[in-house]
């Protein structure tokens, strides 16, 4: 009986150990299940984050594409702008040259106006002088005619005498 008791005690001890081992393993399983659940939640969270980041990457790639197109268009506009700036410079130089020519022409016109005024005064003075000479001529002509009449009358009187 002692043997049986010892065996029974031994079996009980084994059962207690097995029970303790089962409880220990159950605790480990629970812990692993908890870790697994935590990892699954983390995986779900990371998958969501990954999807969000992929969407963000697509947006950014589209934005980069748009920016590259805008930069290319900007470069094209830049070259067009440079061409227009050169054209503006040329037009400004041409405008300055035309202004210079216009000022020179105005100066020539002013000089011609001064000369014209001078010649007009000279013409007026000559016209006045001409008028005076005409008046003197008319007076001289009248005197000549009067003297001629007197002379003719004197000749007649001399012939009559």
C-alpha positions in Angstrom: 0.0 0.0 0.0 2.8 2.3 0.7 3.8 1.7 -2.8 0.5 2.6 -4.1 0.4 5.6 -1.9 3.9 6.6 -3.0 2.8 6.0 -6.6 -0.4 7.9 -5.9 1.6 10.8 -4.4 4.0 10.6 -7.2 1.1 10.7 -9.7 -0.5 13.6 -7.7 2.8 15.4 -7.8 3.1 14.7 -11.5 -0.5 15.8 -11.9 0.2 19.0 -9.9 3.3 19.6 -11.9 1.3 19.0 -15.1 -1.4 21.2 -13.9 1.1 23.9 -13.0 2.7 23.4 -16.4 -0.7 23.6 -18.0 -1.5 26.8 -16.1 1.9 28.2 -17.0 1.4 27.2 -20.6 -2.2 28.6 -20.6 -0.7 31.9 -19.2 1.9 31.8 -22.0 -0.8 31.1 -24.6 -2.9 33.9 -23.2 0.1 36.2 -23.3 1.0 35.1 -26.8 -2.7 35.5 -27.9 -2.6 39.0 -26.4 0.7 39.7 -28.2 -0.8 38.3 -31.4 -3.9 40.5 -31.0 -1.7 43.5 -30.4 0.5 42.6 -33.4 -2.6 42.2 -35.6 -3.9 45.6 -34.4 -0.5 47.0 -35.2 -0.5 45.3 -38.6 -4.0 46.7 -39.3 -2.8 50.1 -38.2 0.3 49.9 -40.3 -1.7 48.7 -43.3 -4.0 51.7 -42.9 -1.0 54.0 -42.5 0.6 52.3 -45.6 -2.5 52.9 -47.7 -2.6 56.5 -46.5 1.1 56.9 -47.3 0.6 55.3 -50.7 -2.3 57.7 -51.4 -0.1 60.6 -50.3 2.8 59.3 -52.5 0.4 59.2 -55.5 -0.7 62.8 -54.7 2.9 63.9 -54.3 3.8 62.2 -57.6 0.9 63.9 -59.3 2.0 67.2 -57.7 5.6 66.6 -58.8 4.4 65.9 -62.4 2.3 69.1 -62.3 5.3 71.1 -60.9 7.6 69.6 -63.6 5.0 70.6 -66.2 4.7 74.1 -64.6 8.5 74.4 -64.5 8.8 73.4 -68.1 6.1 75.9 -68.9 7.8 78.4 -66.7 11.1 77.8 -68.6 9.2 78.3 -71.9 7.6 81.5 -70.5 11.0 82.5 -69.3 12.5 82.2 -72.8 9.5 84.0 -74.2 9.9 86.6 -71.6 13.6 87.1 -72.5 12.7 87.4 -76.1 10.0 90.0 -75.3 12.5 91.8 -73.0 15.0 92.0 -75.9 12.2 93.2 -78.2 11.2 95.9 -75.6 14.8 97.0 -75.3 15.1 97.3 -79.1 11.8 99.2 -79.2 13.0 101.5 -76.4 16.2 102.2 -78.2 14.3 102.9 -81.4 11.9 105.1 -79.5 14.9 107.0 -78.0 16.4 107.4 -81.5 13.1 108.6 -82.9 12.7 111.1 -80.0 16.2 112.4 -80.7 15.3 112.8 -84.4 12.0 114.5 -83.4 13.9 116.9 -81.1 16.3 117.6 -84.0 13.4 118.2 -86.4 11.7 120.5 -83.8 15.0 122.4 -83.5 15.3 122.7 -87.3 11.6 123.9 -87.5 12.3 126.4 -84.7 15.4 127.7 -86.6 13.3 127.8 -89.8 10.6 129.7 -88.0 13.1 132.2 -86.7 14.5 132.6 -90.3 11.0 132.9 -91.7 10.1 135.6 -89.1 13.4 137.4 -90.0 12.7 137.2 -93.7 9.1 138.3 -93.1 10.3 141.4 -91.3 12.8 141.9 -94.1 10.1 141.5 -96.7 7.8 143.9 -94.8 10.7 146.4 -94.6 11.4 146.0 -98.3 7.6 146.2 -99.0 7.5 149.4 -97.0 10.6 150.7 -98.8 9.1 149.7 -102.1 5.9 151.6 -101.1 7.9 154.6 -100.3 9.8 154.4 -103.6 6.5 154.0 -105.4 5.1 157.0 -103.6 8.3 159.0 -104.4 8.1 157.8 -108.0 4.5 158.8 -108.3 5.4 162.2 -106.8 8.3 162.5 -109.2 6.1 161.4 -112.1 3.5 164.0 -111.1 6.3 166.7 -110.8 7.6 165.5 -114.2 4.2 165.7 -115.7 3.7 169.2 -114.2 7.1 170.3 -115.4 6.4 168.8 -118.8 3.1 170.6 -119.0 4.8 173.8 -118.0 7.5 173.2 -120.6 4.9 172.4 -123.3 3.0 175.5 -122.4 6.3 177.5 -122.3 7.1 176.1 -125.8 3.7 177.1 -127.1 4.1 180.5 -125.6 7.5 180.8 -127.2 6.1 179.7 -130.5 3.3 182.2 -130.2 5.7 185.0 -129.6 
